[in-house]
């Protein structure tokens, strides 16, 4: 990197755990390289489905305390990844997890997806003006898999960051169809796998032809796994006895591979040098 000022990376995610699931390896890699990493999380993830039975009482339809619990999970994940600057968009609890499309939670008065877009954009613009990141990461227009909060995070980020002073590139985090299929094929050969293998097309995938950037993350994969383990209400991580196979599952129990790279589509900015480095060529 040949930046005239210290490199700064801003990531905007919808819920606690998204930073680790989508971009954990990328965060760990750049944080270890002394890049200033700022993470903005838009909601507390109050509507998440809880995996451990012992914590089921935290659910939104019971004690409704999951959001507070997930603050602690995110704090642990950030410590594992090396994130020293974390912000809640608008402050902790300003906007609530909207739940999946069509759920009653979509209509909650604080639901992020139904909140005041101008207010949300202004809140993020304040962070951008303070941090002055050269590179920004969020989701694509479909939010990666259609979650209303992911879609709103995309809308807010693009509105706040496109053309903002100092922002040179905006990337959308995606999943590679090729890497996903290869990873699932490898998991299919593991006899002791505790999760169900996904059906073809069940996992979100992006055509590799549109992927512009593949950030190598093999060297920090163990760090990403530690961050995923921190989100124990939402993520189950498994490793074979000999350590040769690793994967994770959400509450649906579907095995998801952990590729040796994380993938992006450059939405704004100069692509020269960006094939394997978000800051490459800047």
VOGU-3710 file (C-alpha; in Angstrom, 3 decimals, decimal comma):
1> xxxxxxxxxx> 0,000/0,000/0,000  1,272/3,459/-0,864  -1,340/5,594/0,882  -0,143/9,016/2,019  -1,968/8,553/5,341  -2,479/5,541/7,584  -4,888/3,015/6,011  -8,374/3,005/7,520  -11,084/0,424/6,906  -14,761/0,870/7,792
11> xxxxxxxxxx> -17,166/-2,085/7,842  -20,932/-1,676/8,240  -22,817/-4,781/9,383  -26,431/-5,379/10,342  -26,139/-7,586/13,438  -23,559/-8,927/15,859  -21,929/-12,020/14,256  -22,194/-10,659/10,684  -18,742/-9,102/11,032  -17,255/-12,521/11,780
21> xxxxxxxxxx> -19,354/-14,573/9,370  -18,872/-12,338/6,331  -15,605/-10,522/6,953  -13,873/-12,026/9,999  -10,783/-13,112/8,105  -10,494/-9,770/6,343  -10,784/-7,852/9,612  -8,179/-10,053/11,298  -5,771/-9,739/8,374  -5,898/-5,946/8,181
31> xxxxxxxxxx> -5,977/-5,383/11,934  -2,809/-7,483/12,228  -1,226/-5,299/9,520  -1,845/-2,130/11,584  -4,783/-0,941/9,495  -7,217/1,105/11,585  -10,403/-0,990/11,508  -13,710/0,597/12,476  -16,771/-1,616/12,751  -20,309/-0,214/12,776
41> xxxxxxxxxx> -23,127/-2,563/13,821  -26,670/-1,400/13,079  -28,721/-3,457/15,565  -28,265/-5,649/18,642  -29,622/-8,733/16,863  -32,582/-9,075/19,213  -34,525/-11,393/16,886  -31,813/-14,029/16,470  -32,652/-17,705/16,937  -30,840/-19,064/19,991
51> xxxxxxxxxx> -28,858/-22,282/19,706  -28,039/-23,198/23,357  -31,153/-24,426/25,124  -29,849/-22,990/28,397  -30,173/-19,471/26,931  -33,532/-19,941/25,203  -35,248/-17,706/27,752  -33,431/-14,677/26,310  -35,484/-14,872/23,098  -37,541/-11,959/21,797
61> xxxxxxxxxx> -40,825/-13,732/22,568  -39,749/-14,513/26,139  -37,483/-12,262/28,257  -36,380/-10,283/25,190  -32,840/-9,965/26,570  -30,896/-11,432/23,656  -29,738/-8,055/22,369  -27,983/-7,218/25,608  -26,380/-10,646/25,712  -25,108/-10,258/22,175
71> xxxxxxxxxx> -23,350/-7,019/23,088  -21,011/-9,193/25,156  -20,607/-11,719/22,354  -19,658/-8,979/19,916  -17,204/-7,473/22,371  -15,444/-10,860/22,619  -15,439/-11,305/18,841  -13,946/-7,838/18,334  -11,206/-8,652/20,832  -10,395/-11,839/18,928
81> xxxxxxxxxx> -10,304/-10,058/15,566  -8,308/-7,060/16,767  -11,066/-4,455/16,379  -10,392/-1,562/18,742  -13,006/0,840/17,336  -16,563/-0,472/17,386  -19,671/1,722/17,079  -23,411/1,015/17,316  -25,181/3,000/14,616  -27,008/5,802/16,421
91> xxxxxxxxxx> -25,944/4,320/19,781  -26,641/0,907/21,285  -30,296/0,001/20,893  -31,262/2,933/18,688  -32,516/0,554/16,008  -33,810/-2,946/16,549  -33,299/-6,151/14,612  -36,157/-6,308/12,083  -36,170/-10,097/11,800  -36,462/-11,957/8,513
101> xxxxxxxxxx> -38,764/-10,652/5,769  -42,416/-11,122/6,614  -41,925/-11,534/10,366  -44,016/-9,478/12,841  -40,774/-7,868/14,041  -40,655/-5,980/10,732  -43,354/-3,716/12,177  -41,634/-2,892/15,466  -41,429/0,905/15,928  -37,625/0,707/16,230
111> xxxxxxxxxx> -37,107/-1,846/13,445  -33,982/-0,883/11,526  -35,396/-1,741/8,103  -38,390/0,525/8,670  -36,531/3,331/10,400  -35,959/6,856/9,161  -33,441/6,420/6,361  -32,267/10,025/6,517  -31,546/9,720/10,229  -29,654/6,477/9,699
121> xxxxxxxxxx> -27,599/7,930/6,847  -26,769/10,995/8,934  -25,613/8,798/11,826  -23,260/6,858/9,570  -22,083/10,012/7,803  -20,906/11,330/11,174  -18,760/8,240/11,626  -17,366/8,522/8,091  -16,485/12,183/8,606  -14,665/11,347/11,836
131> xxxxxxxxxx> -12,879/8,173/10,743  -12,219/9,191/7,109  -11,827/5,614/5,815  -10,276/5,036/2,409  -12,085/1,689/2,089  -15,656/0,828/3,128  -17,257/-2,634/3,225  -20,932/-3,558/3,470  -23,390/-5,870/1,637  -24,694/-5,801/-1,901
141> xxxxxxxxxx> -28,186/-4,558/-2,858  -29,816/-7,864/-1,885  -28,105/-7,856/1,500  -26,366/-11,113/0,650  -29,447/-13,256/1,220  -32,418/-10,929/1,405  -32,523/-10,018/5,096  -34,270/-6,636/5,441  -31,596/-5,296/7,818  -28,790/-6,267/5,458
151> xxxxxxxxxx> -30,581/-4,516/2,609  -31,060/-1,396/4,745  -27,387/-1,498/5,819  -26,473/-1,486/2,128  -28,755/1,463/1,441  -27,453/3,462/4,394  -23,814/2,756/3,583  -24,075/3,637/-0,085  -25,928/6,859/0,688  -23,471/7,913/3,397
161> xxxxxxxxxx> -20,244/6,859/1,700  -20,612/7,321/-2,052  -18,709/10,499/-2,837  -17,752/11,086/0,803  -14,440/12,857/1,252  -11,575/10,393/1,579  -13,538/7,276/0,579  -11,747/5,752/-2,400  -13,404/2,329/-2,608  -16,646/0,704/-1,496
171> xxxxxxxxxx> -16,866/-3,089/-1,534  -19,797/-5,461/-1,154  -19,042/-8,636/0,809  -20,251/-11,740/-1,031  -19,785/-15,513/-1,019  -18,097/-17,357/-3,877  -20,097/-20,070/-5,612  -16,906/-21,926/-6,552  -15,421/-21,776/-3,058  -18,725/-22,760/-1,459
181> xxxxxxxxxx> -19,240/-25,753/-3,728  -15,652/-26,911/-3,234  -15,946/-26,525/0,517  -19,220/-28,458/0,669  -17,714/-31,241/-1,457  -14,819/-31,511/0,994  -17,202/-31,636/3,954  -19,176/-34,404/2,260  -16,121/-36,627/2,625  -15,901/-36,070/6,396
191> xxxxxxxxxx> -17,550/-39,058/8,151  -18,085/-37,476/11,567  -19,670/-34,216/10,389  -22,316/-33,237/12,996  -24,320/-30,940/10,692  -26,537/-31,535/7,683  -24,941/-30,889/4,314  -26,649/-28,088/2,354  -28,728/-28,930/-0,692  -27,523/-27,468/-4,012
201> xxxxxxxxxx> -28,266/-23,743/-4,001  -29,340/-23,691/-0,358  -26,470/-21,461/0,743  -26,140/-17,892/-0,572  -23,691/-17,832/-3,476  -22,377/-15,251/-5,930  -21,267/-15,998/-9,477  -17,469/-15,854/-9,465  -17,530/-13,940/-12,730  -18,692/-10,810/-10,882
211> xxxxxxxxxx> -16,326/-11,145/-7,918  -13,563/-8,559/-8,211  -11,548/-9,210/-5,063  -10,504/-12,336/-3,157  -8,744/-11,535/0,119  -6,575/-14,475/1,277  -7,453/-15,412/4,852  -5,853/-18,838/5,388  -3,261/-17,444/7,792  -5,928/-15,870/10,007
221> xxxxxxxxxx> -8,568/-18,598/9,741  -7,967/-19,691/13,343  -8,627/-16,106/14,435  -11,886/-16,024/12,490  -12,910/-19,295/14,125  -12,265/-17,802/17,589  -14,481/-14,859/16,692  -17,230/-17,167/15,436  -17,075/-19,156/18,670  -17,664/-15,912/20,573
231> xxxxxxxxxx> -21,132/-15,727/18,984  -22,276/-18,925/20,663  -25,967/-18,021/20,712  -25,968/-17,878/16,911  -23,114/-20,018/15,602  -21,917/-23,578/16,233  -18,319/-24,224/15,159  -16,999/-27,735/14,556  -13,499/-29,088/13,942  -12,484/-32,669/13,217
241> xxxxxxxxxx> -10,363/-34,517/15,748  -7,237/-34,187/13,603  -7,928/-30,521/12,839  -8,053/-31,084/9,094  -11,701/-30,112/8,638  -13,623/-27,136/10,027  -17,054/-25,693/9,421  -19,871/-23,914/11,177  -23,655/-23,936/11,284  -26,306/-21,434/12,253
251> xxxxxxxxxx> -29,462/-22,408/14,129  -30,710/-24,390/11,114  -27,901/-26,929/11,561  -26,727/-26,650/7,940  -22,970/-27,063/7,489  -21,180/-24,069/5,971  -17,554/-24,280/4,851  -14,783/-21,911/5,865  -12,902/-21,047/2,646  -9,323/-19,769/2,711
261> xxxxxxxxxx> -10,424/-16,402/1,300  -13,205/-13,851/1,626  -14,813/-12,360/-1,447  -15,931/-8,926/-2,566  -17,449/-7,012/-5,441  -16,009/-3,532/-5,960  -18,998/-1,191/-6,093  -17,213/2,167/-6,216  -13,612/3,121/-6,972  -10,581/2,256/-9,076
271> xxxxxxxxxx> -10,136/-1,521/-9,489  -6,421/-1,389/-10,294  -4,525/-3,429/-7,730  -7,632/-4,601/-5,901  -7,728/-8,241/-7,019  -6,388/-9,576/-3,708  -6,153/-6,490/-1,486  -8,886/-4,011/-0,561  -6,220/-1,298/-0,414  -4,143/-2,557/-3,336
281> xx> -2,970/0,203/-5,669  -4,196/3,034/-3,471
//
